[in-house]
Each structure stands twice: as structure tokens, then as C-alpha cells.
Amino acid sequence: MFYEDKIYICLRFNKNGDKKMKKEIIGISICMLFLMGCISEGNKTQTLSLAGSTTVEPIASRVAEVYMEKHPDAKVTIQGGGSGTGIKMVGEGTADIGNASRKIKDKEKDLYPDLVGTIIAYDGIAVVVHPLNSVENLTKQQLQDIYAGKIRNWKELGGEDMEIVVITRAEGSGTRDTFIELVMNKGKIEETSSVLQKPSNGAVKATVAGNENAIGYIGLGYVDSSVKSIKIDDVTPSSATVKGGTYPISRALYMYTKGTPSGLAKDFIDFILSSEGQNIVEEIGFIRID
Amino acid sequence: MKTEKIVEKILLIFALSATLVIFLIIIFLFKEGLPILKKEGLGFILGKIWNPGKEIYGALTFIVGSLSVTFLALLIAVPLGVSCALFLAEIAPKRAESLFRPVIELLAGIPSVVYGMFGLIVIVRFIKVSFDVPTGETVLACSIVLAVMILPIIISVSEDAIKSVPRIYKEGSFALGATHWQTMKRVILPTASSGITASIILAMGRAIGETMAVVLVLGNVEMIPKSLLNPAEALTSVILLEMGEAPVGGTHYQALFAVGIILFIIVMILNIISMKIGVRKK
């Protein structure tokens, strides 16, 4: 009652000033729209924005911390969003560096032909289950069948009689793309009511850690004691097996720039590739390239 | 006199900039999404299949997902919130009220991703264990999380509305021999009803537009949920999860903007309905 009354009273009292107010409003709106169009892009040399893969994110964040300590005038910001988002943002110019946990796709190369990728680390994709799950090892075929919906119960794999809850990432995730390429052989991941999509590595890990029925895939650097990583074809995922090439689900982590890296982007990427940067990569749980 | 005119103009500019920004966002949204709505027509809203690979876009699954969690969240939060507001405004001693108020407003300031992680780790787990379902990511879990998120909005705005009821009404009611509860039920609540309705509109807007908490807790399974214990996907989640993958300017991109238009229209419709209810209550 009181809201409508107040508005009614305001409108009544303003009838006299109405016409003049209308002209003023229109005039000022036009001026403001004109001004908005005139604002030019600011200078980007002291700020560096990265976006994209949630797998690369922890590396980029930690390196950025150290980098900003060494270069107090530089400001580095990092966002997630998935590899697809990262490549799109750097291609469109809304980010300086696009993080990706996969190589650029042909469709993307057609849209953004001048993107250049630099490998900054190697990573394995660990398949994880709840720590109380008794299953220790899966063959690649079994893993493929689980995600294709052909195996639906843990008892078919020697575990308890529980429905398998499959956790996957959304499209646009580089981790998902690599998984589909290397495990599913580009086949489809089944879409049933037991296949849940999560927006980041962290969310997948938290989901699997809290659900005895769940199975999911995350970057090796994300594995900790809250989840149990499974052996694939009897190979345990670790830095050694990824580097040695024996672990079947491994990939390179990229940073994409428009053209060869220059300016602050080049400095930052060079820092990651330096031995100090690679020490940080290893510290976080990923595999160094040297 | 001159400074007064200048101040007036400055305030006008501020007011206009807010309005202008909203208009520009709406124009941009419609510009990007309208072409595909025109092409697909009603099929976009009623179609059940969403398959960007085959260029089939039907958003019914997500509409049902979003609306079901929002309404269930309101069902939980409105009785709780209005009762709490009534309690704080009418029954609680002054010191208790001044303790609860800042705590409730603190709740409103917690980032939604924190609510999402809390929901994932606590509520989803609770539902999995209590109902013995394979996974706790369900409509029920999402509604509970959303209810907690919108509770502070309902409580603060309703409490303000209840406190704004003129004392004369209350005193008159007591003078006529009514008990405190009779006064609350027949005098205070009806008088405050438009404010309470306003709080419900705000809460609905927040719940329908909530992205991060929902995407962590709802499971994002592209199926219309058959029960409260099924996972689902919301309109906001599909935009969040698929925008990264959609090539700029392509049909998938336009379809996602069209989903944004649907969200906008739903909020508009809910607002209009609530305004009509608010006016009628006089």
C-alpha cells in the first residue's frame, strides 16, 4: 500500500515539470551515449589477464604470485572458464593469454588463425574414485565402457553392489576434450540421469570425495588424500609415469597468445619456462618440461 | 539557487546512467538472441531436445529445471522468512533483534560460490545419505541451498514492511480487545502485504538468476526431473557451461543468448504477476 501510494504522489506532483524534464532527460541521455562511445581502450602494458583452463589455473596463480613479488608494477589476473573459453577470450582480445589443457582445435584455428601456443607443463589426467571404493585398477576399455554407459554397477568391476555415478566436465573443458580423445576414442559420453556435469576440476574432486558411488577425472595436480586415483592398465598416474610416457592419459598444458608472445605476456611466459617457474610447476604437482 | 540546479542535474545523470546501462544490456541481449527465437519460434521454448551438435535447440528441460528449484525454494523460504520477520519485528526483545539483524544481513553478503561449495559438501552429501540415492545432486538439494540464499532477502525486506505498519493500526486493534496474534494475523500482515510481496519478488529474481550455487549442486543433467530426488539443469547453468564452447556469432551462441532472453522474460512475468497480486490486496 505504501509503495504504490508514494509513487502515485510523486507522479501527481511532477505533472507541471513533466515536459521540461522529458526534454532534459532525452538531451542528457544522448550526451551520455555519445560519451560512452568515445571512451577508448586503456593502456594494457602493466596488466596481464589470463583466462581459461581450470587445470592450468593453479599453476598460473602461483606463478603470478611470485612474478608480482618480483615485478611490483605488474598486475596479473587469472580466471577459469575452461580451455574453450580461454582460447575464445584470447582470440577475441578480451584476455592477454588463453590457458588451455589441450591443443587448439581446427575450428578454432579457422576462427582465430593468429594464435600461438606455448607448452608450459605436462599433465596427466587422473581417474579418481572415493577413498573407500575397493576398485584399484581399470583397463582403458573398462573406463570407456563406464563413461559410455555400458557398465553401470561397481559390482561388474569387482567392487560393491552400487550404481556408478559418472562425473564429467562440461563441454569447453580441455580436460574433457583430452579425456574424450584419449579414452573414449572420440566416442560419446553417455547422457543419463547418472552422469553429472561439473564446471571445474575442483568441483569434480569435491563431488567424488563426497560420494562413494562416484568416478571422475581430474588433472593430476589436483589429486590429494580426499580422493583415490585409480591405476589405468596397471599404471599408477604420477609425474614419473607421465614423463616416461607409460601412463596412457597424458597431455601438454598450453598458454595461447595472439601472435608470438610479446611484452608483459612474453615476460610472464618466459618466467614460467625458466627453472624457477618450472620448480613451481613441479611443486604444485604437475610435470616440468625440462 | 545555482548549486541546487547543478545538484539536481548531477542526480539526474546518475539516475539516467543506471537506467541506460540496463536498457543497453537488454538491447544487446535481444539483438544477439532474437534471430534464433524468430527462426525456431515456439519450438525453442517447448522443445525437449537440446543438441547443439545437430543444431536442435529446445529449452523446455532447463525452463522446468529453473522454475522447479525456484518455486520449491520459495515454498521453503517464504513461510520461514515471513515468520522470522514477524518474530523479529513484533515479538523479539530489542536486544535480540539487534543481534539477529546483522547476522542475517551477513548471510546475504556471502558469495554464491561459497554457498555452492557448502551445498555440495554438506547438503548434497546429507541427501545422498538420508534418502539412499546414488547421488545427492538433486532438485531438493538445490532448492534447500537457494532457500538459504533468499532467506535474508525475505527477512530484511518483510521486516521493514512489518515495522512500517503505522502504530495507530496496532494500538487500535489492541484497544478493540484483540490479542497480539489476532492483531498480527488480521491487521499487521495484510497491511504489510505489499512489502512482503516485494520481498518475494526480489527473492524470486535472485533464485531464478542464481548461477554458481545452482551449477555446483543441481548436477547439470539435461533431463526433465521426474521427482525431487532427480538431478536437473537450470537456464543459468546451461549458459555458464556452454558459453565457452560456442563460437562467437554462431547458432549455438545465439541460442544461449536466447536462453538469456527466456530468463529475462520469466523474471518480467513473475514481476507483473506479483505486482498484480500486491495491488489487489488493497
Contacts between the chains, C-beta under 8 A, distances in Angstrom:
chain1	res1	chain2	res2	distance
A	1	B	191	6.6
A	1	B	193	8.0
A	1	B	194	5.4
A	1	B	282	5.9
A	2	B	164	6.3
A	2	B	194	7.2
A	2	B	195	7.4
A	3	B	194	5.8
A	3	B	195	7.0
A	3	B	198	6.7
A	4	B	194	6.9
A	4	B	278	7.6
A	4	B	279	6.7
A	24	B	9	7.9
A	24	B	12	6.8
A	25	B	12	7.2
A	25	B	16	6.6
A	28	B	9	7.7
A	28	B	12	6.3
A	28	B	13	6.1
A	28	B	16	5.8
A	29	B	16	5.7
A	29	B	20	6.2
A	32	B	13	7.1
A	32	B	16	6.5
A	32	B	17	6.3
A	32	B	20	6.2
A	33	B	20	7.1
A	81	B	244	5.4
A	82	B	244	4.5
A	82	B	245	7.6
A	83	B	244	7.9
A	84	B	244	4.1
A	84	B	245	4.5
A	85	B	243	7.1
A	85	B	244	3.1
A	85	B	245	8.0
A	86	B	244	7.9
A	88	B	244	6.5
A	88	B	247	7.8
A	88	B	248	6.7
A	92	B	248	6.4
A	107	B	247	6.8
A	111	B	247	6.0
A	111	B	248	7.6
A	162	B	134	7.3
A	163	B	134	4.3
A	165	B	134	4.9
A	165	B	135	4.5
A	170	B	220	7.0
A	170	B	241	3.6
A	170	B	242	6.9
A	170	B	245	7.9
A	171	B	241	7.2
A	171	B	242	6.2
A	171	B	244	7.9
A	171	B	245	4.5
A	172	B	241	7.0
A	172	B	242	6.7
A	172	B	243	7.6
A	172	B	244	3.4
A	172	B	245	3.7
A	191	B	221	7.4
A	191	B	222	6.2
A	191	B	223	7.9
A	192	B	221	7.7
A	193	B	221	5.5
A	193	B	223	5.6
A	193	B	230	6.0
A	193	B	231	6.2
A	194	B	134	6.2
A	194	B	135	7.2
A	195	B	221	6.5
A	196	B	135	6.5
A	196	B	137	5.6
A	196	B	219	4.4
A	196	B	220	6.3
A	196	B	221	6.2
A	196	B	231	6.2
A	197	B	219	7.5
A	197	B	220	3.8
A	197	B	221	7.2
A	197	B	233	7.9
A	197	B	241	6.3
A	198	B	216	7.4
A	198	B	220	7.3
A	199	B	215	5.4
A	199	B	216	7.2
A	199	B	240	6.6
A	199	B	241	6.2
A	203	B	120	7.0
A	203	B	216	5.7
A	206	B	117	6.8
A	206	B	120	5.4
A	206	B	121	6.1
A	207	B	120	6.5
A	207	B	124	7.8
A	207	B	137	7.6
A	210	B	120	7.1
A	210	B	121	6.0
A	210	B	124	6.7
A	210	B	125	4.7
A	210	B	128	7.7
A	210	B	136	7.9
A	211	B	124	8.0
A	211	B	125	7.6
A	211	B	128	6.3
A	211	B	135	5.8
A	211	B	136	7.4
A	213	B	134	5.0
A	213	B	135	6.7
A	214	B	135	7.0
